[in-house]
């Protein structure tokens, strides 16, 4: 148990040893950023508009630098990997679970990303249970919930005027053992259980997503994608706010006397995302791009890494300017599959 009154002093101890990234106000926006004072940390929040995936997978990062002056052409300088010891504090369970998916893409299997790996291996994730799920939340559709511990090293549960602190991974348990935490009394355990029950009760009934990956292959040529895409304006907001979207572009940018190779987020919703050098685009319209987005998240990723590319955080539902709801998309997919898949309706 950690008293909320003692939280500030605990944070100052962490700041002496780690780079601490937590939800805080920046430029009028609540977002995850590096904090220098415990007073900046805001743990009493619904969720940030942008996910914290940028901690490990920045929206923009330089990979190498090169010279463009006389006698410096082709001189390559590698950008040092970021191995700063870091604590990522106050992550909601949906976002912590998103890191499990990103790990499977960037840090497991045949192809490993050294930039992602360096940050991930040197970061401890302190997740905070979600006590007030929003109407747009649907984490429970993925056999998860607001108290899911996946992806966390340490898990905090609200118990009134204190947090119950649970070491999930060995790394988390090691950090907990370095400081003194009081033993939680039965009263605090009961209060935490009461708050958890209230949080779970806020979630609306929803059909589980499991099984939809078996329906999607039969819908490749279905007219349902054109129907879904009619509202979409291709702004890409859904992909940029999503904690699991990980498409990126790499380009060499020339400066006056130097240059750099840069990786930046990209979006499958954009017209030129898959355009070839020849000019041919295998996904020439928004319908084919919506098909790709849906199948990538709910059919290709489950097949390739055993995980859905969605955690039900609801950010895309909240941020979409035309109210294109992914929950409605999945419902429409099931209806189309029931009606005969690729057959014209």
Secondary structure, DSSP 8 states (H G I E B T S, - for coil): -EEGGGHHHHHHHHHHHSEEEEEEEETTEEEEEE-SSGGG---S-S--SS-GGGGTS-SEEEEEEEE-STTTBT-EEE-------EEEEEEEHHHHHHHHHHHHHHSSSS---HHHHHHHHTEEEEEE--SS--TT--GGGGT--TT--TT-SEEEEE-SSEEEEEE-SHHHHHHHHTS------HHHHHHHHHHHHHHHHTS------TTTHHHHGGGTT-THHHHHHTT-----HHHHH-SS---EEEEEEE-SSEEEEEEEE--TTSTTTTB-TTS-BSS-SHHHHHHHHHHIIIIIHHHHHSS-S-----HHHHH-TT---HHHHHHHHHHHHHTTTTS--
